[in-house]
Structures are given as C-alpha cells and as structure tokens.
Amino acid sequence: MEKQALPASSCSLVLLEETKKRPPLLSDGGSTSYPSASTNGSLAPLAAAGSGTGLQGSTCTGQEKTGGVGTGPGYPERETWTRQMDFIMSCVGFAVGLGNVWRFPYLCYKNGGGVFFIPYLLIVFVGGIPIFFLEIALGQFMKAGSINTWNIAPLFKGLGYASMVIVFYCNTYYIMVLAWSFYYLIKSFSSTLPWSTCENEWNTPSCIEIFHHQDCKNASLANVTIGNSNMTCAELGDARSPIIEFWENKVLNISSGLDEPGHINWELMLCLIVVWILVYFCVWKGVKSTGKIVYFTATFPYVVLIILLVRGITLPGAYNGIMYYIKPDWSKLQEAQVWIDAGTQIFFSYSIGVGALSALGSYNRFNNDCYKDAFVLALINSGTSFFAGFVVFSILGFMAAEQGVDISQVAESGPGLAFIAYPKAVSLMPVAPLWAALFFFMLLLLGLDSQFVGVEGFVTGILDLLPGKYYHRYRREIAVAMCCLLCFIIELSMVTQGGMYVIQLFDYYAATGVTLLWQAFWECIVVAWVYGADRFMDDVARMIGYRPVPWMKWCWSFITPCVCMGIFLFHLVNYKPLTYNTVYVYPWWGEVIGWCLALSSMLCIPVGVLYKIFRAKGSFRQRWAHLTTPVWGAHHLECMAPDIRSSLSPGTYDNKVIISETVM
C-alpha cells in the first residue's frame, strides 16, 4: 500500500452546521455546491497538475483546536482527544468487555476448539474490521454523534435513531452485570467466602458442598449414604451447590416467573446506585476526563488476567482444561451453527451497530489515521478473546479435576461462568478471598469502561441534536445526569425478585444479534450504494492521506451485507422462544414485549425513510435526489478547492446553526 504525499491545508473542528439564509453546502447544482459525485465522488480535491495517477488533493492537516469558543457566540467547538492514545484506549475499553472473557472461550470450546478460529478470523476480515472501520471513519469525517453522522445520507437518518435506541437499551441492562460484580466484590472481603458453604440463612436442606460423584458411579450404591451430607446417591441428583444457592437465593432471590416481580433487593439496588455514580463521574466532563480514566479501566484487567493465568496454569488439571479449549475438531466446520456463532460473536465483541464507535471517532482530529487504528483495535479485541480463553479454561480444568467430573460439566457461558463456575473454582483455591476479589474487580473494570463509553455515545448523539441556541454551560452534566437517572428508574424492575427475567428480555431481544445485524446491513448499503463506496473512499483519503485497500470497498458493497443478511435470516429461521435455565418458558405476552423492544430499533430505519419521502415535495426522483444529498459541515469547507471556497460569501460563516433535521 503506497501512501500518496498530499499538499497540506488547514482544517478546523466545527460542529455540523448549515447556514440560516441559504444552503450553499448542498450539492443541488448551485454555483456554490460541491462537485457532483460523477466527477469527483466526494469533496473537491485541490487541483494538481501533471499527475494522472493516485489521489490528487490534500488532507486537512492543520492544527486542531481542543477547546475554547467555536464559530460564534454560544457555539462551542467540538472537543478532541488530548492524545490519540486516549481514543485507542477508549475504543479498547468499550469494545473489549465481558463478552471477550465469558462468551468467546465457551464458544471456542463448544464449536470445535482451535477449528473455531477459522470461521472467526474469516468473518473478522469480511465483516468485523470493515464495519468497525466504517463506523469510526464516518464519525471522524462527519464530526458528529450517531444521529448526525447520517447527514451523509439524510434520508437514512433513522439509522442514527436506531443505534441510539440500541445503545440506550444496552446502557439500561448491561450495568446490572456491574452491580452483581460489585456485590460479589464486597462479599469477597471475608475470611470465608459466603458461597463456599451451606451454613447460611439462604441455603436449603438440599445444599451440598462436595458431591462425591465418583462414589456413585457404581449403580449398586444408589441407596448408600455418602460423605457427611446424609444424602443417598439417588438423592444426589436433586442436590444443589452452595454457589448456585447464593446466586439464585441470595443475589437474585428469584421468583417463579416474569409475572411475579416481588420486592426490591435493597442491597443490590445500593450497589446499582454506587455503580451509576461511578459511571456519571467518568462521563460528565466529556472526553477530556473519559480519555484519562480509560487508561486504568482498560489496562488493569489485563494485569489481572495475567495474574490469574499464572495462578491458573500452576493448578492441577489446568493442562487438560487448556487442551479442551484449543483441541481442534475438524468435523465442526461442516456445521452452519459454528459459522453463525462466529459471526454473531464478532458483531457483539466489536460493538458494531450501537453508534458509540462513531461518537468516539467524532472526537478525533480530522486527519487521524483511523484506518490503521481499526486494524490495531481489531487485533487487540480478538487477541484479548483468545488470551482470556487460556485463563478461563485453566481454572475450569482445575475445577473439573477437583470435583472428579468432565470439563464439559463445568464449562459455561455468560453469567453462569462469571457468577457460578468461576466463583466455585476460586473457592477451591488457597487464599480464596484474594482471587475472588481480583476476579470480580476485573469484571467490574471490564464492564465499567464499556458502560461509560456507551453512555458517552448516547449523550453525544443527544447533544448533537440540540441547536446552538440551547447551549448551556452545564448542559453535558445535565444530559448525563438525566440519562443515568432514566436508566436507573427502568432498572428498578431489574433489582426485584423477577428482575432476572426482565434482564433476559433485554438481552435476548433489545440488543441481540438480530438487531445488530440489521443495523450493520443497512450501514453498508447506505454508505456503499446510496452515498457511494468510491465516494467515501475518497473522503477517507482526504482525511488520512491515502486510499485504503480496495478490499474495504468490496466488503461494504457486496461481501459484508451478504454476511450480515445471511446470519440475520439464519437467526429468524432458527428462532426459539426465550427460556430461563431451559426450564421456565416465558409467557406469550413476555415474548410480545421482547419483540417490541427489538422492533423499536429495527423499524426506525424503514419508518424514517417513508416519513421523509412522504413529507418531501416533487417527483420520487426529485425527492430521492434531495434527501440523499449530504448536509456538509463547516469543517468540510476547509478541505474544498480554493476556487469554490472563495466563491462563498463572507456571510456564509456568520449565520450558523447546529443542524437538528435535514433541510426538506
């Protein structure tokens, strides 16, 4: 890949704007419009004589401002990261989360061990990295959050609203994992872990600490009392571990179903309040403070993972656990479910479709090399998933050896791994409270940076919608407080006895693979076929100084949409009603609520398109042409050809308003 040296021009970071008096920034054929896509495909490059190859033009490489007053009274200039590493660490903190630790290792073991890396890496390059790069580059180019980013094709601004709905749902239920982690962390500071014994008030008569499975292998001993539990082998099948009883009877205090919410767990609610306070003070001052906090929240989990790995591989049974994790089963490649799991995991793990990546990218300098960043971040994300598998399965191998059972009986995914399997494993270690505290502190940090970056993405989208006349010195602090308070009010239903059923509704429908795949599919279609893949490649070259490899364009145009739609249809065809622990089946009205959550984001796109088309005037061709014309920001003018820029009247820059809707 050869970088083209481009002449420099200045570039400023200004919020997406338009003029009050006339729209000279729209490509409507006027004398002050941008050149059409047919001639240039993007912002007009500076004229370059002689050369007929490569990209001709310049990048905006001038000094970026990082604060101060914007283009007029009451119009704040958009913040930028103090250092580019702030952006990298924020993306690492957001994208690298609990799914890398508790979901990827389980999927790898379940789908053929080392063989799972073949479909995983293939879909990383045809789906994960192209969309990851697309969202970051789009935010950086448009200098706007998840909604105003789609001023690049205003007809499809519903994509922005859809991502806002998804990230709001994620912010609402994801933080419950942090509340659970904080609760376990507090309980870890005791000489005896409360989930390691059956001598607590929440334990039942069927609780048993050691199961003695090996003593019951002989069927003739079925009626013999084993151990000190006064249980026979026949009764052992109904026995319950103390960690399961701690989880279900103490932490969740779970009711019999969704229709029985029960009372509020006050201890859990206090933990939730503490976590929300932490999130608020991480986000309230914007990227200047967020960019510093993630240096700790994004890096310290790696320190804990390394410590746990060193401890894990020294335990008996660790080798068997690791081999169980990576041993290849080549026959699994023939199963469609393996490829579907790989694709779904990538979209979850890379945090695609929720709009936060665009928000983070919007705080970059205009000429930041986001192309290189996308590959670095993808490597960190997938590498963390692979590394976490060794940590998890070394501990699970030890746990299986201690209990005398096969690893398949202790390998779990999701909350089952984080709050049942792993706590059980650390309870068997020497100095158990230390390892428990380290593990849950790591979980808290892994989820915390994902949570507050998600809140940052949501608040950024909201603030970008507010016109400049509503600017207030403390509007960010107020917006963050209102967001946190609204989410907390909804979450009160999740700290009740029936809260786990509500959380599963959100997790299974609101931010599931179906909604993310639907979002990613339309992102590719709009950028590649409505705005133009070549056109956007030119825009990226305008920012970073060289064109990305053509592979990106091919993925946006053909490969990635097909991958997204294929996995999307597979999910719909193989849809199964939601259950809890494979026993409790949700009532029909619970599923209706779930599908309402899913459709509330998915319908934003088609409903938004139909609304704008019916509200516009003229023939369908005229409406389409007008509604797919990008609304440029003032920072784009700095990258225009000098002859076009000079033709703009002085008043063009004097009467600006922050855009909230497309000009009809």
SVG drawing of the C-alpha trace seen along z (x, -y; Angstrom):
<svg xmlns="http://www.w3.org/2000/svg" viewBox="-49 -39 54 92">
<polyline fill="none" stroke="black" stroke-width="0.4" points="0.0,0.0 1.7,-3.2 0.9,-6.4 0.4,-9.4 2.1,-12.6 -0.5,-15.4 -0.2,-19.1 -1.3,-20.5 -4.2,-22.7 -5.7,-23.9 -8.7,-22.2 -10.8,-23.1 -13.1,-21.1 -16.5,-22.6 -19.9,-21.1 -22.0,-20.0 -23.7,-23.2 -25.7,-24.9 -26.4,-28.4 -29.7,-30.1 -30.1,-32.1 -29.3,-29.7 -27.9,-26.2 -24.7,-26.7 -23.3,-23.5 -25.8,-21.2 -25.0,-19.7 -28.1,-21.0 -26.5,-22.2 -26.0,-25.8 -22.9,-27.8 -21.6,-27.2 -22.2,-23.5 -19.7,-20.7 -18.8,-19.0 -21.1,-16.1 -20.2,-12.5 -20.0,-11.7 -16.9,-13.9 -15.2,-13.6 -17.3,-11.4 -16.5,-13.4 -15.3,-16.7 -13.4,-18.6 -9.7,-17.9 -7.2,-20.7 -6.1,-20.8 -2.9,-19.1 -1.2,-19.5 0.5,-16.8 -0.2,-13.7 -2.7,-11.3 -2.4,-8.5 -3.4,-8.2 -5.3,-10.6 -5.0,-14.3 -5.6,-16.7 -4.8,-17.4 -5.6,-16.3 -6.7,-18.6 -3.6,-18.6 -3.7,-21.9 -3.5,-22.4 -6.7,-21.3 -8.1,-23.3 -9.0,-21.4 -11.2,-23.8 -12.4,-27.4 -15.1,-29.1 -16.5,-27.9 -17.6,-29.8 -19.8,-32.2 -21.3,-33.3 -22.9,-30.3 -21.5,-27.7 -18.9,-25.5 -16.2,-24.0 -16.2,-20.2 -13.8,-18.6 -10.9,-16.4 -8.9,-13.8 -5.9,-15.3 -3.8,-12.5 -4.6,-10.0 -3.9,-7.2 -7.0,-8.4 -9.1,-7.4 -7.3,-4.0 -7.8,-3.3 -11.4,-4.4 -12.2,-2.0 -10.3,0.8 -12.3,0.1 -15.6,0.1 -15.1,3.0 -13.1,5.3 -15.7,6.3 -17.3,9.1 -18.1,10.9 -14.4,11.5 -14.0,13.2 -17.2,15.1 -18.6,15.8 -15.7,16.3 -13.9,19.1 -17.2,21.0 -18.0,20.7 -14.5,21.8 -14.8,25.0 -18.3,25.6 -17.5,25.2 -14.5,27.4 -11.7,25.7 -9.0,24.4 -11.1,25.0 -13.4,22.2 -10.6,19.7 -11.0,20.4 -14.6,19.1 -13.9,16.5 -10.9,14.9 -12.6,15.2 -15.6,13.2 -13.3,10.7 -11.9,9.7 -15.1,9.8 -17.4,8.3 -15.8,7.2 -13.0,4.9 -14.8,3.4 -17.8,2.2 -15.6,1.3 -13.5,-0.9 -16.6,-2.3 -18.2,-3.5 -15.1,-5.1 -14.3,-6.8 -17.8,-8.0 -17.8,-9.7 -14.4,-11.2 -15.4,-12.5 -18.8,-14.0 -17.6,-15.2 -20.9,-14.2 -22.5,-11.5 -24.5,-8.5 -27.5,-10.5 -26.0,-13.5 -23.4,-11.2 -26.1,-10.1 -26.4,-13.6 -24.1,-12.0 -27.4,-10.5 -30.2,-12.3 -32.9,-10.0 -31.5,-7.2 -31.1,-9.2 -33.2,-6.6 -30.0,-4.5 -28.8,-7.0 -32.0,-6.8 -31.9,-3.0 -28.4,-2.9 -29.4,-5.4 -32.3,-3.1 -30.0,0.0 -27.3,-1.8 -29.9,-3.1 -31.2,0.5 -27.6,1.7 -26.9,-1.1 -30.0,-0.1 -29.5,3.6 -25.7,4.1 -24.9,2.2 -26.7,4.8 -23.7,7.1 -21.6,4.4 -23.9,4.2 -23.7,8.0 -19.9,7.8 -19.7,5.0 -21.9,7.1 -19.7,10.2 -16.6,8.0 -17.9,6.7 -18.8,10.2 -15.2,11.4 -13.8,9.4 -14.4,12.1 -12.3,14.9 -14.8,17.5 -16.5,16.8 -20.2,16.9 -20.8,19.0 -18.4,21.8 -20.5,23.2 -24.0,24.5 -24.3,22.8 -26.0,19.6 -29.6,18.5 -30.4,18.7 -29.2,22.3 -31.8,25.1 -31.6,28.7 -30.6,29.9 -27.4,27.9 -24.2,29.9 -20.6,28.7 -18.9,31.8 -20.9,34.0 -18.8,37.2 -19.8,38.2 -17.0,40.7 -18.7,42.6 -21.9,43.0 -20.5,44.4 -21.5,48.0 -25.2,48.3 -25.4,50.8 -24.5,48.0 -27.6,46.0 -29.1,46.1 -25.9,45.7 -25.4,42.6 -22.3,40.7 -20.0,38.3 -21.3,36.2 -24.3,34.9 -26.8,37.6 -27.8,38.0 -28.0,41.1 -26.8,41.3 -30.4,41.4 -31.0,38.0 -27.7,36.5 -29.3,35.7 -31.5,33.1 -28.7,31.6 -27.7,28.0 -24.3,26.4 -23.8,23.5 -22.7,21.2 -25.9,21.8 -28.0,21.2 -26.0,18.0 -26.7,16.8 -30.4,17.7 -31.5,17.4 -29.3,14.5 -28.2,12.3 -31.3,12.7 -33.7,14.1 -35.5,15.1 -39.3,15.5 -41.2,18.2 -41.7,16.1 -42.0,12.8 -45.5,12.3 -44.2,12.3 -41.9,9.2 -41.8,9.5 -40.0,7.0 -36.8,5.0 -33.4,6.3 -32.1,3.3 -28.5,4.5 -28.4,4.9 -30.1,1.5 -27.5,-0.2 -24.8,1.5 -26.5,0.2 -26.6,-3.3 -22.8,-3.2 -22.0,-1.9 -24.1,-4.6 -22.3,-7.3 -19.0,-5.9 -20.3,-6.0 -21.6,-9.5 -18.3,-11.0 -16.4,-9.1 -18.5,-10.8 -19.8,-14.1 -16.8,-16.2 -16.6,-14.7 -13.7,-13.1 -11.1,-15.1 -11.9,-13.1 -13.0,-9.9 -9.8,-9.7 -7.8,-9.7 -9.9,-7.2 -9.8,-4.5 -6.0,-4.3 -6.7,-2.5 -10.1,-0.8 -8.9,0.6 -5.4,1.8 -5.7,3.1 -8.0,6.0 -5.0,7.2 -2.8,7.2 -5.5,9.2 -5.8,11.7 -2.1,12.2 -2.0,12.8 -5.0,15.2 -3.3,17.1 0.0,17.5 -2.0,18.8 -4.3,21.0 -1.6,22.9 0.0,23.9 -3.1,25.7 -3.7,29.4 -5.9,30.1 -5.0,26.8 -3.4,28.6 -6.5,30.7 -8.6,27.6 -6.4,25.7 -6.3,28.7 -10.1,28.9 -10.2,25.3 -7.9,25.5 -8.1,29.1 -9.4,29.0 -12.5,30.9 -12.4,30.5 -15.8,32.0 -17.4,28.9 -16.5,26.8 -19.4,28.6 -22.0,27.3 -23.7,24.0 -24.1,23.1 -20.4,22.8 -20.2,20.1 -23.2,18.3 -21.7,18.3 -18.5,16.9 -20.3,14.0 -22.6,13.2 -19.7,13.1 -17.8,10.7 -20.7,8.3 -21.2,8.4 -17.5,8.2 -16.6,5.4 -19.6,3.3 -20.9,2.8 -24.2,1.0 -24.7,-0.8 -23.3,-4.2 -20.7,-4.6 -17.8,-4.0 -19.0,-6.9 -19.2,-9.1 -15.7,-8.2 -14.4,-8.8 -16.1,-12.2 -13.6,-13.5 -10.6,-12.5 -8.5,-15.0 -9.8,-15.2 -6.6,-13.8 -6.2,-11.0 -5.2,-7.7 -8.4,-5.8 -7.6,-3.1 -4.6,-2.0 -6.4,-2.4 -9.2,0.0 -6.7,2.8 -4.8,2.2 -8.1,2.2 -9.3,5.4 -6.1,7.1 -6.4,6.1 -10.0,7.2 -9.6,10.6 -6.3,11.2 -7.9,10.5 -10.6,13.0 -8.1,15.7 -5.9,14.9 -8.9,14.9 -9.7,18.5 -6.5,19.8 -7.3,18.0 -10.8,19.3 -10.1,22.9 -7.1,23.4 -9.3,22.6 -12.2,24.7 -9.8,27.6 -8.7,27.3 -12.4,27.2 -13.2,30.3 -10.3,32.2 -11.2,31.2 -14.8,32.4 -13.9,35.5 -16.1,34.6 -15.6,33.9 -14.8,30.3 -18.0,30.2 -20.0,30.3 -18.4,27.2 -17.9,25.2 -20.5,22.4 -21.0,19.1 -22.3,15.7 -23.4,15.1 -23.2,18.8 -19.4,18.6 -18.9,15.3 -21.1,15.8 -21.3,19.6 -18.5,21.6 -15.6,19.2 -16.6,18.3 -16.9,22.0 -13.4,22.5 -11.7,19.8 -13.4,21.1 -11.3,24.3 -8.0,22.3 -5.8,21.4 -6.3,17.8 -9.7,17.9 -10.9,14.3 -7.9,12.8 -8.5,14.5 -12.2,13.8 -11.6,10.1 -9.2,9.9 -11.6,11.6 -14.6,9.5 -12.6,6.3 -11.5,7.3 -15.1,7.9 -16.2,4.6 -13.5,2.7 -14.2,4.6 -17.8,3.7 -17.3,0.2 -15.5,-1.3 -17.9,0.4 -20.7,-1.2 -19.5,-4.7 -18.4,-4.8 -21.8,-3.6 -23.3,-6.4 -20.9,-8.8 -22.1,-7.7 -25.7,-8.2 -25.2,-11.6 -23.1,-12.7 -25.9,-11.8 -28.4,-13.7 -26.3,-16.9 -25.6,-16.9 -29.3,-17.3 -29.7,-20.4 -29.5,-23.7 -26.8,-26.2 -29.4,-28.5 -30.0,-25.8 -26.3,-25.8 -25.8,-25.9 -22.5,-25.8 -23.6,-22.7 -25.7,-21.0 -23.4,-18.0 -23.5,-17.4 -27.3,-17.8 -27.7,-15.5 -25.5,-12.8 -27.4,-13.0 -30.8,-12.7 -29.6,-9.7 -28.3,-8.0 -31.5,-8.7 -33.8,-7.5 -31.8,-4.2 -31.8,-3.8 -35.6,-4.2 -36.1,-1.5 -33.6,0.7 -35.6,0.7 -37.6,3.5 -34.3,5.5 -33.4,5.4 -36.7,7.1 -37.2,10.8 -38.3,11.1 -35.5,8.9 -33.6,11.6 -36.5,12.4 -36.6,8.7 -32.8,8.6 -33.1,11.7 -35.8,10.0 -33.5,7.0 -30.5,9.3 -32.4,11.7 -34.4,9.1 -33.3,5.5 -29.6,5.8 -29.4,9.2 -27.7,10.4 -30.8,9.8 -30.9,6.0 -27.1,5.5 -27.0,7.5 -30.0,5.5 -28.2,2.3 -24.9,3.3 -26.5,4.4 -28.1,1.0 -25.0,-0.9 -23.1,0.9 -26.0,0.4 -26.3,-3.3 -22.6,-4.1 -21.8,-1.8 -24.9,-2.2 -26.6,-5.5 -23.6,-7.7 -21.2,-5.7 -18.4,-3.4 -15.8,-5.1 -17.0,-8.5 -16.5,-7.5 -13.1,-6.0 -12.1,-9.4 -13.4,-11.1 -11.2,-8.7 -8.3,-9.5 -9.0,-13.2 -8.6,-12.6 -5.7,-10.1 -3.7,-11.0 -4.0,-7.7 -6.7,-5.3 -7.4,-2.1 -7.1,1.2 -9.9,1.9 -10.9,4.8 -12.8,2.4 -14.9,1.1 -15.7,4.6 -16.7,5.6 -19.0,2.6 -20.6,3.1 -21.1,6.9 -19.5,9.2 -20.4,7.7 -24.1,7.1 -24.4,10.7 -22.7,12.0 -25.0,9.8 -28.2,10.8 -27.3,14.4 -26.7,14.6 -29.8,12.4 -32.0,14.8 -30.5,17.8 -31.4,16.3 -35.0,15.7 -35.4,19.2 -34.0,20.9 -35.8,18.6 -36.6,20.3 -38.9,18.9 -37.0,17.4 -36.5,19.6 -34.7,19.3 -32.4,22.2 -34.1,24.3 -37.0,24.8 -39.1,21.6 -40.7,20.7 -41.7,17.0 -45.4,16.3 -46.7,15.1 -47.0,11.5 -43.4,11.6 -42.4,12.5 -44.6,9.7 -42.7,7.3 -39.4,8.7 -40.3,8.3 -41.5,4.7 -38.0,4.0 -36.4,5.4 -38.7,3.7 -38.4,0.3 -34.9,0.0 -35.3,2.0 -38.3,0.1 -36.6,-3.3 -34.9,-2.8 -37.9,-2.0 -40.2,-4.3 -37.7,-7.1 -37.3,-6.6 -41.1,-6.5 -41.7,-9.6 -39.1,-11.7 -40.2,-10.6 -43.9,-11.4 -43.1,-14.7 -40.9,-15.9 -42.2,-17.5 -41.8,-16.8 -41.5,-13.6 -40.0,-10.5 -36.7,-11.1 -36.6,-14.7 -37.3,-13.6 -34.7,-10.9 -32.1,-13.2 -32.8,-15.9 -33.0,-13.6 -29.8,-11.7 -27.8,-14.9 -25.3,-15.2 -25.5,-18.1 -21.9,-19.2 -20.4,-20.8 -18.2,-23.9 -15.1,-21.8 -15.6,-20.2 -15.3,-23.6 -11.7,-23.8 -11.0,-20.8 -12.7,-22.2 -11.0,-23.5 -9.8,-27.1 -11.8,-28.4 -15.0,-27.0 -14.2,-28.1 -13.5,-31.6 -16.9,-31.8 -18.7,-31.5 -19.9,-34.9 -18.5,-36.2 -21.9,-35.8 -21.8,-32.1 -19.8,-31.6 -21.6,-34.2 -25.1,-32.7 -24.7,-29.1 -27.0,-26.9 -26.3,-23.3 -28.3,-21.0 -31.1,-19.0 -33.0,-17.9 -32.4,-17.6 -33.5,-20.5 -36.6,-19.5"/>
</svg>
